[in-house]
Amino acid sequence: MKKKIIILITAAVLLVSVVTAGIVIYLNQKDKIWDLKANVPEEYREYQSYWLTGGMIIKCEKGYYVIDSRMQGNLICFWDGKSDTYSPICTKANCSHDNKECSSWFDNNSTYGFCYMNGYFFYAYWGADAMYLYRADADGTNRKELFKICDFNAGEDIGYYDIHKNHIFVTVHCMDEEIDSYIIDYNMELEGKEGYKTVITETENVPEIRDIVGDKMLYLVYNASENKTQIFEYNISDKSSTCIDTIDEGVGYYRYIKDSYVHTSATGNYLVTPEKGKIKLNDSAGDQLACDSNYIYIDNVPVFKKGHESEAEHKVSIYDTEGKLLKEVAMPDDPDETLLCVFGDDSRMFAYDAYIDYFYVLDKNDKNSVWRKIDIDRN
């Protein structure tokens, strides 16, 4: 009998211990705003640096998300990479996809900057007194405010965010000359602990993040009064910043390609390699430049609409990583719009306009590929 009582007491103590441990874990985690688990392959936990889309088209495990932007809000859609149509992610029967009851619909014009990361959608929300970072599940549900990106009441005018693995990089621009602009690295693995928040730069000029690959991040600081741009490389692991380039003019695009860089400037488009230094690709300052793992792309972006006189043919020039021009690809001849090139990943290139119900796609790996039109299906 005594043995039975001891066993019961021991079991009760273990049960209390398990419950107590569970409560402690819950109390320690309930205020956590970040999911540290790897829910998807590593590729989809990294910054999608190659797109240059403003979040219009986003790669995911089974295809691509397409953000269909409208005057009233944004509709999140999905394309499987094969079909001739793409559809809203909402699966509700008879849904009109234009109100808050729809999981595809984000009905506030202040919602912008969508990205897909680790199985979630992230986006910024422009409130009355501040900008906030939000998160939603991959089906558009469970939308949650994470934290404040910038505070208008503190003289901060606009905030941006970039996510790479478990780091959130927040850039804040302040127009007030008395208040510095800045970039902060939030390491979510250390949330609530020492080292969680690292100020990368504080400057009276304009800082902008341009690329993130592996353990390194590129950002630039433009001094308007001197018309000079400094390019910095930030090491995420040791939290150090190094100036790697200074350009005596404004710079737009600046990205990694393998162990080199590509960038735009007022005098043209350039490739910078360790062996040959700076190589000029062309002389045009108004082009849109991008790269994937294998090639450099330049869209000449003719500044005209159909019906206006122009001698410019809309085309994309494709270069190898040594700066050699390989070929030129004509952009789709759309009857209604002048499209921008969305350079995409290593397999596809897109042509897109934010306010129409279709896009074009080109297979990069098929030398005989032609532009194919993909329409929206709202059913």
Residue frames relative to the residue before (quaternion, step in Angstrom):
aa qw qx qy qz dx dy dz
M 1.0000 0.0000 0.0000 0.0000 0.00 0.00 0.00
K 0.6491 0.5170 -0.3181 0.4585 3.60 0.94 -0.90
K 0.6332 0.5417 -0.3274 0.4455 3.55 1.05 -0.86
K 0.6490 0.5208 -0.3100 0.4598 3.57 1.02 -0.86
I 0.6426 0.5186 -0.3205 0.4641 3.59 1.01 -0.84
I 0.6440 0.5260 -0.3216 0.4529 3.60 0.96 -0.89
I 0.6447 0.5214 -0.3137 0.4627 3.60 1.00 -0.89
L 0.6576 0.5115 -0.3051 0.4613 3.59 0.97 -0.87
I 0.6510 0.5099 -0.3115 0.4683 3.57 0.97 -0.89
T 0.6446 0.5237 -0.3164 0.4584 3.57 0.98 -0.91
A 0.6514 0.5138 -0.3102 0.4642 3.57 0.97 -0.89
A 0.6507 0.5203 -0.3141 0.4552 3.57 1.00 -0.85
V 0.6412 0.5215 -0.3167 0.4654 3.57 1.01 -0.87
L 0.6490 0.5148 -0.3122 0.4651 3.59 0.97 -0.87
L 0.6447 0.5260 -0.3167 0.4554 3.56 1.00 -0.87
V 0.6464 0.5076 -0.3096 0.4781 3.57 0.97 -0.89
S 0.6465 0.5298 -0.3191 0.4466 3.58 0.99 -0.87
V 0.6603 0.5084 -0.3040 0.4616 3.56 0.96 -0.93
V 0.6578 0.5051 -0.3045 0.4685 3.58 0.95 -0.94
T 0.6543 0.5166 -0.3086 0.4581 3.57 0.95 -0.94
A 0.6486 0.5126 -0.3149 0.4663 3.57 0.95 -0.90
G 0.6441 0.5266 -0.3155 0.4564 3.55 1.00 -0.85
I 0.6459 0.5122 -0.3148 0.4704 3.58 0.99 -0.84
V 0.6491 0.5196 -0.3146 0.4580 3.59 0.95 -0.91
I 0.6524 0.5054 -0.3136 0.4697 3.57 0.94 -0.92
Y 0.6544 0.5144 -0.3154 0.4558 3.58 0.94 -0.90
L 0.6717 0.4972 -0.2995 0.4604 3.57 0.91 -0.93
N 0.6702 0.4969 -0.3008 0.4619 3.56 1.06 -0.72
Q 0.7610 0.3995 -0.1972 0.4716 3.58 1.09 -0.70
K 0.5530 0.6715 -0.3962 0.2936 3.60 1.07 -0.54
D 0.7087 0.4235 -0.2631 0.4991 3.58 1.17 -0.47
K 0.4519 0.6750 -0.4586 0.3603 3.58 1.28 0.06
I 0.2371 -0.7943 0.5445 0.1283 3.57 -0.91 0.87
W 0.7196 0.4494 -0.2290 0.4773 3.58 1.23 -0.21
D 0.3088 -0.7230 0.5873 0.1921 3.57 -1.11 0.73
L 0.2219 -0.8220 0.5154 0.0973 3.58 -0.34 1.26
K 0.5308 0.6421 -0.4078 0.3738 3.60 1.22 -0.32
A 0.4052 -0.6677 0.5605 0.2754 3.58 -1.19 0.58
N 0.1312 -0.8398 0.5256 0.0340 3.57 -0.17 1.30
V 0.7704 0.2297 -0.0992 0.5864 3.56 1.24 -0.43
P 0.6669 -0.4532 0.3637 0.4665 3.65 -1.20 0.12
E 0.6910 -0.5335 0.3074 0.3788 3.55 -1.18 0.70
E 0.5818 0.6114 -0.3662 0.3919 3.59 1.05 -0.73
Y 0.7491 0.3900 -0.2036 0.4952 3.57 1.05 -0.79
R 0.5926 0.4889 -0.3879 0.5093 3.53 1.27 0.56
E 0.6388 0.5240 -0.3051 0.4735 3.57 1.33 0.06
Y 0.6365 -0.5275 0.4176 0.3771 3.53 -1.29 0.47
Q 0.3051 -0.7561 0.5500 0.1808 3.59 -0.76 1.03
S 0.0831 -0.8815 0.4646 0.0158 3.52 0.45 1.30
Y 0.6697 0.5701 -0.2983 0.3707 3.57 1.11 -0.60
W 0.5644 0.6825 -0.3686 0.2825 3.59 1.13 -0.36
L 0.0304 -0.8106 0.5783 0.0871 3.56 0.74 -1.05
T 0.4259 0.7278 -0.4301 0.3223 3.58 0.93 0.93
G 0.3907 -0.6890 0.5134 0.3301 3.58 1.16 -0.36
G 0.6602 -0.5233 0.3061 0.4434 3.58 1.15 0.54
M 0.4061 0.7354 -0.4684 0.2736 3.63 1.17 0.28
I 0.7799 0.0813 -0.0327 0.6198 3.59 1.04 -0.80
I 0.0603 -0.8201 0.5664 -0.0540 3.56 -0.76 1.12
K 0.3732 -0.7375 0.5169 0.2226 3.57 -0.80 0.96
C 0.0069 -0.7760 0.6306 0.0088 3.58 -1.13 0.72
E 0.7771 -0.3980 0.2126 0.4388 3.58 -1.26 0.11
K 0.8135 0.2780 -0.1181 0.4970 3.60 0.88 -0.90
G 0.8118 -0.0626 0.0491 0.5785 3.59 1.22 0.12
Y 0.5929 -0.5492 0.4509 0.3787 3.54 -0.95 -0.97
Y 0.3048 -0.6920 0.6178 0.2155 3.53 -1.15 0.72
V 0.1532 -0.7665 0.6201 0.0665 3.54 -1.05 0.86
I 0.2214 -0.7708 0.5848 0.1219 3.59 -0.72 1.06
D 0.1606 -0.7959 0.5816 0.0508 3.55 -0.40 1.27
S 0.1814 -0.8345 0.5171 0.0572 3.56 -0.15 1.36
R 0.0067 -0.7972 0.6028 -0.0329 3.58 -0.92 0.93
M 0.6837 -0.4885 0.3384 0.4235 3.56 -1.28 0.30
Q 0.7259 0.4373 -0.2472 0.4698 3.60 1.04 -0.75
G 0.7945 -0.2000 0.1579 0.5512 3.59 1.15 -0.37
N 0.5280 -0.6147 0.4842 0.3301 3.55 -1.24 -0.53
L 0.2004 -0.7654 0.6043 0.0934 3.55 -1.02 0.89
I 0.2382 -0.7747 0.5702 0.1340 3.59 -0.65 1.10
C 0.0515 -0.8064 0.5882 -0.0338 3.53 -0.72 1.18
F 0.2782 -0.7507 0.5752 0.1676 3.57 -1.34 0.20
W 0.0766 -0.7602 0.6437 0.0424 3.56 -1.10 0.84
D 0.3978 -0.7644 0.4641 0.2051 3.59 -0.76 1.05
G 0.5615 -0.6252 0.3801 0.3866 3.60 1.27 -0.03
K 0.7402 0.3732 -0.2129 0.5172 3.60 1.28 -0.11
S 0.6885 0.5278 -0.2887 0.4051 3.57 0.87 -0.97
D 0.5264 -0.6252 0.4815 0.3166 3.55 -1.34 0.22
T 0.7405 0.3038 -0.2029 0.5641 3.58 1.31 0.03
Y 0.1876 -0.7246 0.6430 0.1623 3.54 -1.36 0.31
S 0.2111 -0.8119 0.5421 0.0476 3.59 -1.10 0.72
P 0.6037 -0.5304 0.4378 0.4032 3.59 -1.23 0.41
I 0.5212 -0.6594 0.4411 0.3145 3.59 -1.04 0.72
C 0.5219 0.6262 -0.4105 0.4086 3.60 1.25 -0.27
T 0.1813 -0.7983 0.5682 0.0834 3.59 -0.92 0.94
K 0.3910 0.7365 -0.4724 0.2856 3.60 1.26 0.20
A 0.4796 -0.6845 0.4705 0.2831 3.59 -0.86 0.96
N 0.8597 0.1107 -0.1079 0.4868 3.58 -1.10 0.83
C 0.3607 0.7298 -0.5036 0.2891 3.60 1.13 0.56
S 0.3808 -0.7362 0.5156 0.2171 3.58 -0.97 0.86
H 0.3129 -0.7968 0.4643 0.2271 3.60 1.33 -0.18
D 0.6406 0.5175 -0.3417 0.4529 3.58 0.92 0.81
N 0.7197 0.3582 -0.2548 0.5373 3.60 1.16 0.51
K 0.7180 -0.4999 0.2980 0.3818 3.56 -1.31 0.31
E 0.5717 0.5826 -0.3884 0.4276 3.60 1.24 -0.18
C 0.6422 0.5151 -0.3096 0.4758 3.58 1.28 -0.28
S 0.4134 -0.7322 0.4849 0.2404 3.61 -0.79 0.99
S 0.6138 0.5426 -0.3511 0.4533 3.61 1.24 -0.24
W 0.7072 0.5177 -0.2314 0.4223 3.55 1.17 -0.71
F 0.0733 -0.7489 0.6580 0.0291 3.54 -0.95 0.96
D 0.1826 -0.9001 0.3929 0.0471 3.49 0.16 1.41
N 0.6231 0.5253 -0.3690 0.4468 3.60 1.18 0.15
N 0.4778 -0.6926 0.4619 0.2805 3.57 -0.81 0.97
S 0.6062 0.5694 -0.3505 0.4307 3.58 1.24 -0.31
T 0.5725 0.5869 -0.3816 0.4269 3.60 1.27 -0.11
Y 0.1877 0.7939 -0.5533 0.1685 3.59 -0.68 1.03
G 0.7631 0.4248 -0.2614 0.4110 3.55 -1.36 -0.03
F 0.1436 0.8202 -0.5404 0.1207 3.60 0.84 0.95
C 0.0941 0.7532 -0.6510 0.0064 3.55 -1.21 0.59
Y 0.3174 -0.7202 0.5854 0.1945 3.55 -1.26 0.51
M 0.1154 0.8062 -0.5605 0.1502 3.55 -0.69 1.11
N 0.8686 -0.0383 -0.0020 0.4941 3.56 -0.85 1.08
G 0.7396 -0.4252 0.2276 0.4694 3.60 1.04 0.75
Y 0.6887 0.4275 -0.2745 0.5173 3.61 1.28 0.15
F 0.3654 -0.6372 0.6128 0.2916 3.50 -1.40 0.24
F 0.0959 -0.7543 0.6456 0.0707 3.55 -1.11 0.75
Y 0.0781 0.7902 -0.6045 0.0633 3.56 -1.11 0.65
A 0.4206 -0.6861 0.5356 0.2559 3.55 -1.28 0.44
Y 0.1601 -0.7736 0.6079 0.0801 3.54 -1.17 0.67
W 0.2702 -0.7719 0.5634 0.1173 3.54 -0.77 1.12
G 0.1102 -0.8240 0.5553 0.0234 3.56 -0.21 1.29
A 0.7293 -0.4296 0.3026 0.4382 3.57 -1.32 -0.08
D 0.8224 0.2046 -0.0794 0.5249 3.60 0.99 -0.80
A 0.8021 0.1251 -0.0511 0.5817 3.58 1.26 -0.10
M 0.3538 -0.6722 0.5912 0.2711 3.53 -1.39 0.08
Y 0.1510 -0.8143 0.5600 0.0234 3.55 -0.96 0.95
L 0.3559 -0.6838 0.5881 0.2446 3.54 -1.28 0.52
Y 0.1063 -0.7933 0.5990 0.0218 3.56 -0.90 1.03
R 0.1627 -0.7569 0.6228 0.1125 3.54 -1.33 0.38
A 0.0453 -0.7705 0.6350 0.0323 3.56 -1.19 0.68
D 0.5694 -0.5636 0.4568 0.3867 3.57 -1.21 0.39
A 0.6865 -0.5146 0.3263 0.3967 3.58 -1.24 0.37
D 0.6816 0.4410 -0.3031 0.4990 3.62 1.19 -0.26
G 0.6177 -0.5902 0.3247 0.4057 3.59 1.29 0.25
T 0.5975 0.5710 -0.3622 0.4311 3.62 1.24 -0.08
N 0.7880 0.3485 -0.2448 0.4445 3.56 -1.41 -0.02
R 0.1485 0.8119 -0.5444 0.1497 3.57 0.81 1.02
K 0.0065 -0.8283 0.5529 -0.0906 3.55 -0.77 1.09
E 0.3951 -0.6832 0.5624 0.2467 3.55 -1.01 0.85
L 0.2571 -0.7864 0.5457 0.1331 3.58 -0.83 0.99
F 0.7383 -0.3323 0.2032 0.5507 3.58 0.71 -0.99
K 0.6284 -0.5512 0.4136 0.3609 3.52 -1.37 0.27
I 0.3274 -0.7476 0.5483 0.1823 3.56 -0.87 1.01
C 0.7878 -0.1454 0.0892 0.5918 3.58 0.92 -0.85
D 0.3568 -0.7465 0.5412 0.1502 3.53 -1.22 0.65
F 0.3561 -0.7574 0.5084 0.2025 3.59 -0.46 1.20
N 0.6362 0.5521 -0.3249 0.4299 3.60 1.07 -0.71
A 0.6751 0.4646 -0.2878 0.4955 3.58 1.26 -0.38
G 0.6153 -0.5768 0.3366 0.4190 3.57 1.27 0.25
E 0.4991 0.6289 -0.4356 0.4069 3.57 1.30 0.27
D 0.3161 -0.8210 0.4547 0.1389 3.58 -0.61 1.15
I 0.8021 -0.0956 0.0839 0.5835 3.59 0.97 -0.78
G 0.1599 -0.7966 0.5785 0.0720 3.56 -1.09 0.74
Y 0.1516 -0.7622 0.6239 0.0821 3.54 -1.20 0.65
Y 0.1294 -0.7848 0.5956 0.1122 3.57 -1.19 0.36
D 0.0624 -0.7483 0.6588 0.0460 3.55 -1.29 0.57
I 0.1713 -0.7983 0.5730 0.0702 3.58 -0.89 0.96
H 0.0526 0.7680 -0.6349 0.0652 3.54 -1.01 0.93
K 0.8070 -0.1136 0.0075 0.5795 3.56 -0.43 1.27
N 0.7758 -0.2994 0.2198 0.5101 3.63 -0.64 -1.04
H 0.5516 0.5711 -0.4122 0.4469 3.56 1.12 0.69
I 0.1314 -0.7395 0.6540 0.0899 3.53 -1.12 0.81
F 0.1466 -0.7774 0.6082 0.0652 3.56 -0.73 1.10
V 0.0988 -0.8023 0.5886 0.0104 3.56 -0.64 1.16
T 0.1087 -0.7775 0.6185 0.0326 3.56 -0.88 1.05
V 0.0597 -0.8045 0.5910 -0.0007 3.59 -0.79 1.02
H 0.1878 -0.7785 0.5932 0.0824 3.55 -0.88 1.04
C 0.0933 -0.7847 0.6123 0.0248 3.56 -0.89 0.97
M 0.3168 -0.7731 0.5223 0.1709 3.57 -0.67 1.08
D 0.5583 0.5951 -0.3813 0.4345 3.57 1.22 -0.44
E 0.4402 -0.7292 0.4617 0.2479 3.59 -0.65 1.10
E 0.6439 0.5321 -0.3202 0.4468 3.58 1.21 -0.46
I 0.7264 0.3891 -0.2222 0.5212 3.61 1.25 -0.31
D 0.3916 -0.7374 0.5020 0.2254 3.59 -0.79 0.99
S 0.3843 -0.6373 0.6075 0.2775 3.52 -1.29 0.52
Y 0.0690 -0.8292 0.5547 0.0034 3.59 -1.14 0.43
I 0.2184 -0.7065 0.6477 0.1834 3.53 -1.45 0.19
I 0.0875 -0.7953 0.5995 0.0205 3.58 -0.90 0.96
D 0.2520 -0.7290 0.6204 0.1420 3.56 -1.11 0.82
Y 0.1072 -0.7735 0.6235 0.0389 3.58 -0.62 1.18
N 0.1763 -0.7770 0.5997 0.0744 3.58 -0.54 1.20
M 0.2580 -0.8244 0.4837 0.1408 3.58 -0.11 1.28
E 0.5360 0.5998 -0.4136 0.4264 3.60 1.23 -0.18
L 0.7414 0.3499 -0.1984 0.5372 3.58 1.22 -0.48
E 0.2101 0.8189 -0.5144 0.1435 3.57 1.21 0.40
G 0.8214 0.1858 -0.1750 0.5101 3.56 -0.81 1.07
K 0.6871 0.4439 -0.2768 0.5042 3.58 1.29 -0.01
E 0.6764 -0.4610 0.3733 0.4366 3.55 -1.32 0.11
G 0.7729 0.3212 -0.2468 0.4885 3.58 -0.90 0.88
Y 0.4291 0.7201 -0.4442 0.3161 3.57 1.31 -0.04
K 0.7976 0.2100 -0.0711 0.5610 3.58 0.97 -0.89
T 0.0050 -0.7980 0.6015 -0.0371 3.57 -0.70 1.15
V 0.2891 -0.7351 0.5873 0.1766 3.58 -0.77 1.03
I 0.2811 -0.7863 0.5309 0.1448 3.57 -0.46 1.21
T 0.7900 -0.1320 0.1029 0.5898 3.56 0.93 -0.89
E 0.0854 -0.7252 0.6779 0.0846 3.52 -1.30 0.56
T 0.1202 0.8205 -0.5378 0.1521 3.57 -0.59 1.10
E 0.4842 -0.6482 0.5039 0.3024 3.55 -1.18 0.62
N 0.6437 0.5027 -0.3142 0.4839 3.58 1.30 -0.26
V 0.6294 -0.5633 0.3904 0.3663 3.59 -1.28 -0.12
P 0.1240 -0.7921 0.5928 0.0759 3.65 -0.56 1.09
E 0.0047 0.7961 -0.6048 0.0230 3.59 -1.06 0.74
I 0.3627 -0.7072 0.5647 0.2225 3.57 -0.96 0.92
R 0.1783 -0.8203 0.5394 0.0661 3.56 -0.91 0.95
D 0.8138 -0.0836 0.0686 0.5710 3.63 1.01 -0.58
I 0.0746 -0.7635 0.6393 0.0525 3.56 -1.26 0.52
V 0.1188 0.7757 -0.6085 0.1181 3.58 -0.73 1.11
G 0.8400 0.0304 -0.0453 0.5399 3.57 -0.79 1.00
D 0.7922 -0.2619 0.2298 0.5009 3.56 -0.70 -1.14
K 0.6841 0.4864 -0.2779 0.4671 3.58 1.24 0.14
M 0.1219 -0.7804 0.6119 0.0409 3.51 -1.16 0.75
L 0.2587 -0.7585 0.5816 0.1399 3.58 -0.96 0.91
Y 0.1099 0.7687 -0.6287 0.0416 3.55 -1.00 0.81
L 0.2525 -0.7655 0.5746 0.1420 3.55 -1.18 0.55
V 0.1786 -0.7396 0.6380 0.1185 3.53 -1.31 0.47
Y 0.1430 -0.8199 0.5526 0.0437 3.56 -0.53 1.19
N 0.1951 -0.7604 0.6134 0.0859 3.55 -0.87 1.07
A 0.2967 -0.8050 0.4885 0.1591 3.58 -0.19 1.29
S 0.6481 0.5404 -0.3319 0.4217 3.61 0.96 -0.80
E 0.7493 0.3402 -0.1951 0.5336 3.59 1.14 -0.65
N 0.2972 -0.7678 0.4978 0.2726 3.58 1.34 -0.21
K 0.4882 0.6351 -0.4267 0.4199 3.54 0.88 1.06
T 0.1548 -0.7893 0.5903 0.0679 3.56 -1.04 0.85
Q 0.1683 -0.7547 0.6268 0.0966 3.55 -0.95 0.95
I 0.2161 -0.7646 0.5978 0.1068 3.57 -0.96 0.96
F 0.0933 -0.8070 0.5830 0.0135 3.57 -0.76 1.09
E 0.2049 -0.7319 0.6330 0.1471 3.52 -1.28 0.58
Y 0.1792 -0.7885 0.5852 0.0609 3.55 -0.73 1.15
N 0.2631 -0.7502 0.5894 0.1435 3.57 -0.87 1.01
I 0.3858 -0.7636 0.4721 0.2124 3.57 -0.43 1.24
S 0.6642 0.5330 -0.3120 0.4212 3.60 0.99 -0.79
D 0.8183 0.2285 -0.1233 0.5128 3.59 0.71 -1.01
K 0.4336 -0.7521 0.4166 0.2697 3.60 1.37 0.22
S 0.4741 0.6589 -0.4523 0.3696 3.59 1.06 0.70
S 0.2069 -0.7604 0.6042 0.1178 3.56 -1.22 0.63
T 0.0603 -0.7926 0.6068 -0.0003 3.56 -1.00 0.91
C 0.3756 -0.6977 0.5591 0.2438 3.58 -0.93 0.88
I 0.1251 -0.8330 0.5377 0.0356 3.60 -0.55 1.16
D 0.8056 0.0542 -0.0215 0.5896 3.60 1.20 -0.27
T 0.0826 -0.7552 0.6471 0.0642 3.56 -1.20 0.63
I 0.0851 -0.8120 0.5773 -0.0098 3.56 -0.72 1.12
D 0.3659 -0.7618 0.5000 0.1889 3.56 -0.77 1.07
E 0.6888 0.3384 -0.3110 0.5607 3.55 0.73 1.15
G 0.6437 -0.5021 0.3946 0.4218 3.54 -1.31 0.00
V 0.1689 -0.7747 0.6045 0.0767 3.56 -1.15 0.67
G 0.2644 -0.7575 0.5737 0.1647 3.55 -0.96 0.87
Y 0.8233 0.1384 -0.0204 0.5501 3.52 -0.11 -1.37
Y 0.1239 0.7538 -0.6409 0.0748 3.60 -1.07 0.77
R 0.1348 0.8291 -0.5200 0.1551 3.60 -0.31 1.25
Y 0.5222 -0.5870 0.5141 0.3441 3.52 -1.35 0.34
I 0.0830 0.7243 -0.6837 -0.0343 3.54 -1.32 0.47
K 0.7858 -0.1467 0.0012 0.6008 3.53 -0.22 1.38
D 0.7772 -0.2829 0.2072 0.5225 3.65 -0.66 -1.04
S 0.6185 0.5226 -0.3384 0.4794 3.59 1.28 0.38
Y 0.3475 -0.7053 0.5705 0.2372 3.54 -1.36 -0.14
V 0.1327 -0.7306 0.6520 0.1532 3.54 -1.30 0.35
H 0.0695 0.8116 -0.5789 0.0360 3.58 -1.09 0.62
T 0.3757 -0.6753 0.5853 0.2455 3.51 -1.32 0.44
S 0.0512 0.7708 -0.6348 -0.0183 3.54 -1.31 0.27
A 0.7211 -0.4412 0.3082 0.4363 3.57 -1.29 0.01
T 0.7274 0.4242 -0.2405 0.4828 3.60 1.18 -0.45
G 0.7850 -0.2815 0.1653 0.5265 3.60 1.22 0.06
N 0.5607 -0.5780 0.4774 0.3515 3.54 -1.35 -0.36
Y 0.1146 -0.8325 0.5419 -0.0131 3.56 -0.87 1.02
L 0.2046 -0.6940 0.6725 0.1560 3.48 -1.42 0.49
V 0.1196 -0.7868 0.6037 0.0472 3.59 -0.88 0.98
T 0.0337 -0.8207 0.5695 -0.0316 3.59 -0.50 1.24
P 0.6004 -0.5721 0.4088 0.3808 3.62 -1.16 0.51
E 0.7145 0.4671 -0.2621 0.4502 3.61 1.00 -0.79
K 0.8259 0.2641 -0.0979 0.4884 3.59 0.77 -1.06
G 0.4664 -0.6835 0.4493 0.3368 3.58 1.22 -0.06
K 0.7926 -0.3121 0.2328 0.4693 3.58 -1.11 -0.73
I 0.0842 -0.7839 0.6151 -0.0007 3.56 -0.80 1.14
K 0.3091 -0.7565 0.5477 0.1796 3.57 -0.74 1.05
L 0.2914 -0.7789 0.5342 0.1518 3.57 -0.72 1.09
N 0.7628 -0.1914 0.1097 0.6078 3.58 1.04 -0.78
D 0.5816 -0.6376 0.4090 0.2965 3.57 -1.31 0.20
S 0.5638 0.6539 -0.3754 0.3371 3.59 1.22 -0.18
A 0.3015 -0.7705 0.5376 0.1626 3.57 -0.83 1.00
G 0.6882 0.5131 -0.2881 0.4244 3.60 1.16 -0.45
D 0.4796 0.6917 -0.4287 0.3283 3.58 1.26 0.08
Q 0.3586 -0.6811 0.5879 0.2488 3.53 -1.36 0.29
L 0.1468 -0.8248 0.5460 0.0068 3.55 -0.63 1.22
A 0.1192 0.7813 -0.6071 0.0822 3.58 -1.05 0.77
C 0.1170 -0.7848 0.6007 0.0975 3.56 -1.28 0.08
D 0.2141 -0.7098 0.6405 0.2004 3.53 -1.32 0.33
S 0.7864 -0.3210 0.2002 0.4883 3.63 -1.10 -0.43
N 0.7964 0.3555 -0.1345 0.4705 3.56 1.11 -0.66
Y 0.8275 0.1697 -0.0341 0.5341 3.59 1.03 -0.71
I 0.3434 -0.6803 0.6063 0.2275 3.52 -1.40 0.34
Y 0.1361 -0.8028 0.5793 0.0374 3.58 -0.95 0.91
I 0.0462 -0.7825 0.6205 0.0225 3.56 -1.00 0.85
D 0.1767 -0.7635 0.6176 0.0663 3.55 -0.71 1.19
N 0.3523 -0.7771 0.4778 0.2091 3.62 -0.59 1.08
V 0.2121 -0.8490 0.4749 0.0930 3.61 1.34 -0.01
P 0.0444 -0.8110 0.5830 0.0215 3.64 0.36 1.08
V 0.3534 -0.7596 0.5137 0.1851 3.54 -0.79 1.08
F 0.5227 0.5854 -0.4628 0.4122 3.53 0.25 1.29
K 0.3218 -0.6993 0.5966 0.2270 3.55 -1.34 0.29
K 0.6431 -0.5155 0.3806 0.4192 3.55 -1.15 0.46
G 0.7222 0.3905 -0.3075 0.4810 3.57 -0.95 0.88
H 0.6559 0.4488 -0.3079 0.5229 3.59 1.26 -0.32
E 0.5355 -0.6334 0.4476 0.3342 3.56 -1.07 0.66
S 0.2346 0.7453 -0.6030 0.1610 3.54 -0.95 0.90
E 0.3214 -0.7464 0.5499 0.1930 3.55 -1.05 0.76
A 0.5315 0.6609 -0.3935 0.3548 3.58 1.29 -0.18
E 0.2511 -0.7255 0.6215 0.1562 3.54 -0.97 0.92
H 0.3772 -0.7303 0.5222 0.2273 3.56 -0.82 0.99
K 0.1872 0.7945 -0.5464 0.1877 3.58 -0.48 1.19
V 0.3127 -0.7070 0.6018 0.2005 3.52 -1.38 0.32
S 0.2231 -0.7618 0.5965 0.1187 3.57 -0.85 1.02
I 0.1768 -0.8038 0.5650 0.0589 3.57 -0.85 1.02
Y 0.0977 -0.8003 0.5915 -0.0070 3.57 -0.79 1.16
D 0.4361 -0.6477 0.5360 0.3208 3.57 -1.22 0.40
T 0.7041 -0.4915 0.3124 0.4063 3.59 -1.27 0.08
E 0.6229 0.5029 -0.3440 0.4907 3.59 1.32 0.04
G 0.5833 -0.6095 0.3581 0.3999 3.57 1.31 -0.01
K 0.4861 0.6622 -0.4369 0.3665 3.61 1.24 0.22
L 0.4065 -0.6975 0.5360 0.2469 3.59 -0.88 0.98
L 0.2212 -0.8078 0.5386 0.0920 3.57 -0.64 1.16
K 0.7662 -0.2285 0.1799 0.5730 3.58 0.89 -0.92
E 0.3137 -0.7077 0.5942 0.2183 3.53 -1.37 0.15
V 0.1658 -0.7845 0.5947 0.0582 3.54 -0.97 0.93
A 0.3797 -0.7184 0.5353 0.2307 3.58 -0.77 1.03
M 0.4361 -0.6745 0.5305 0.2710 3.56 -1.04 0.80
P 0.6540 -0.5124 0.3582 0.4260 3.62 -1.17 0.41
D 0.3514 -0.7149 0.5651 0.2146 3.57 -1.03 0.81
D 0.0296 -0.8376 0.5445 -0.0326 3.52 0.20 1.33
P 0.4588 -0.7241 0.4378 0.2709 3.63 -0.78 0.93
D 0.7643 0.4017 -0.1914 0.4667 3.58 1.15 -0.56
E 0.8243 0.1958 -0.0474 0.5290 3.58 1.01 -0.76
T 0.3202 -0.6436 0.6395 0.2724 3.51 -1.35 0.33
L 0.2320 -0.8310 0.4979 0.0880 3.56 -0.35 1.27
L 0.3614 -0.6771 0.5891 0.2529 3.53 -1.28 0.44
C 0.4457 -0.6641 0.5241 0.2926 3.54 -1.14 0.61
V 0.1423 -0.7317 0.6616 0.0816 3.54 -0.99 0.96
F 0.3323 -0.8387 0.3896 0.1855 3.54 -0.03 1.34
G 0.3431 -0.8121 0.4333 0.1872 3.56 1.21 -0.34
D 0.6734 -0.4769 0.3816 0.4165 3.51 -1.32 -0.37
D 0.7653 -0.3590 0.2452 0.4748 3.61 -1.17 -0.43
S 0.7321 0.4487 -0.2401 0.4528 3.60 1.18 -0.33
R 0.8309 0.1512 -0.0502 0.5332 3.63 1.03 -0.61
M 0.1932 -0.7237 0.6517 0.1190 3.48 -1.33 0.61
F 0.1791 -0.7997 0.5686 0.0716 3.58 -1.03 0.82
A 0.1483 -0.7269 0.6577 0.1309 3.54 -1.32 0.44
Y 0.0363 0.8459 -0.5072 0.1609 3.52 -0.57 1.19
D 0.0777 -0.7315 0.6702 0.0980 3.52 -1.26 0.53
A 0.5529 -0.6919 0.3582 0.2954 3.56 -0.80 1.02
Y 0.7880 0.3705 -0.1710 0.4611 3.60 1.02 -0.61
I 0.6314 0.5013 -0.3639 0.4666 3.60 1.10 0.55
D 0.5171 -0.6892 0.4363 0.2594 3.56 -1.18 0.60
Y 0.7083 0.3604 -0.2954 0.5303 3.59 0.87 0.90
F 0.0638 -0.7506 0.6485 0.1093 3.53 -1.36 0.13
Y 0.3822 -0.6910 0.5575 0.2562 3.57 -1.34 0.15
V 0.1232 -0.7907 0.5965 0.0624 3.58 -1.13 0.65
L 0.1150 -0.7703 0.6257 0.0444 3.57 -1.15 0.77
D 0.3677 -0.7261 0.5420 0.2095 3.59 -0.88 0.99
K 0.3456 -0.7733 0.4971 0.1881 3.60 -0.48 1.19
N 0.7087 0.4872 -0.2598 0.4393 3.58 1.09 -0.66
D 0.6654 0.4335 -0.2924 0.5328 3.57 1.31 -0.02
K 0.3396 -0.7829 0.4831 0.1958 3.59 -0.33 1.23
N 0.6902 0.4486 -0.2749 0.4968 3.61 1.24 -0.36
S 0.4069 0.7407 -0.4575 0.2768 3.57 1.29 0.05
V 0.1374 -0.7527 0.6381 0.0864 3.55 -1.20 0.71
W 0.6455 -0.5200 0.3789 0.4115 3.56 -1.23 0.41
R 0.1181 -0.7872 0.6041 0.0386 3.56 -0.94 0.96
K 0.3543 -0.7508 0.5235 0.1913 3.57 -0.85 0.98
I 0.1146 -0.7798 0.6146 0.0331 3.57 -0.93 1.03
D 0.1902 -0.8138 0.5449 0.0686 3.59 -0.59 1.17
I 0.5156 -0.6198 0.4925 0.3278 3.56 -1.25 0.43
D 0.1448 -0.7436 0.6475 0.0826 3.56 -1.17 0.74
R 0.1918 -0.8291 0.5184 0.0844 3.57 -0.39 1.20
N 0.5484 0.6352 -0.3981 0.3705 3.61 1.20 -0.07
